Amino acid sequence: NRTTRAGAHTPLWDGARVIDSQERSNYPLLLNLNDDGEGFSLGVQCCEPMDPQRIGANMRMAVAGLVEALAQEPQRALARIEVLPAEE
């Protein structure tokens, strides 16, 4: 059996087993928002020369700005939400 993202077990063929797996994509940039049931995490996969740390920091800032706006001022215009860190 193998575990899918949803946690369900999917049987493999008789006698087959997973030795290793790795997500791959043909896209130069892949962003994931993962819900582990108790919180969220962001995942970034990208090709050089992109910096996954920088992209992740930008995404964290954008998500934090959106969450703050929804909590404090739900009618705030999208253009008024801070989405880039100060160093950008």
Backbone hydrogen bonds, N-H to C=O, Kabsch-Sander energy under -0.5 kcal/mol:
donor,donor_aa,acceptor,acceptor_aa,energy
2,R,10,T,-1.8
4,T,2,R,-0.5
4,T,8,A,-2.6
7,G,4,T,-1.9
10,T,2,R,-2.5
16,A,13,W,-2.2
30,L,45,Q,-2.9
32,N,43,G,-2.7
34,N,32,N,-0.6
34,N,41,S,-3.4
36,D,34,N,-0.6
36,D,39,G,-2.0
37,G,39,G,-0.5
41,S,34,N,-2.1
43,G,32,N,-2.7
45,Q,30,L,-2.4
47,C,28,P,-1.8
50,M,47,C,-1.7
55,I,51,D,-2.4
56,G,52,P,-2.5
57,A,53,Q,-2.3
58,N,54,R,-2.3
59,M,55,I,-2.4
60,R,56,G,-2.7
61,M,57,A,-2.2
62,A,58,N,-2.3
63,V,59,M,-2.9
64,A,60,R,-2.8
65,G,61,M,-2.6
66,L,62,A,-2.2
67,V,63,V,-2.8
68,E,64,A,-2.6
69,A,65,G,-2.3
70,L,66,L,-2.5
71,A,67,V,-2.1
72,Q,68,E,-2.7
73,E,69,A,-2.4
76,R,73,E,-2.5
80,R,77,A,-2.1
81,I,78,L,-1.6
88,E,85,P,-1.8
